[in-house]
Amino acid sequence: MLDRFILHCPQCGKVEGYWPSDLDEDQTPGSGDQEIEEQVFESVHGPVTKVRCPNCGQWLETTREQPPD
């Protein structure tokens, strides 16, 4: 079973996705499943981790992600 997360994208609204590291070798995502990317960016205050909306590609603060209800 994939660990799903909900992103609250200001452009797309609620977007459901999964972390690619959550896939076991024998698992394949379904056609509606979308991969959520995470990346560390440098800012004037130091490194900042952001997640990418799988719909529009916008980088979002990690506070916009949550497990599904």
C-alpha positions, 0 to 999 in steps of 0.5 A: 500500500502506498503512503498517500499525502495531500498537498494544499496547492494554492493553484490546484487545491487539494492534490493527492500523491505519494512519495516515490521512496514508499514504493516497494519493488513489487508495487506500481502506482495506479493511473491516478497516483502522482509522485510528490517530489521533495528538494532542499533549496538554499535561502538567505536563512539557510536550507529550506525543504520544499515539495513539488505539486504533481499537477502544476509543478509549483514548489510549496512549503512542507507545511502544505502537506498532510496525511489523508483523512 
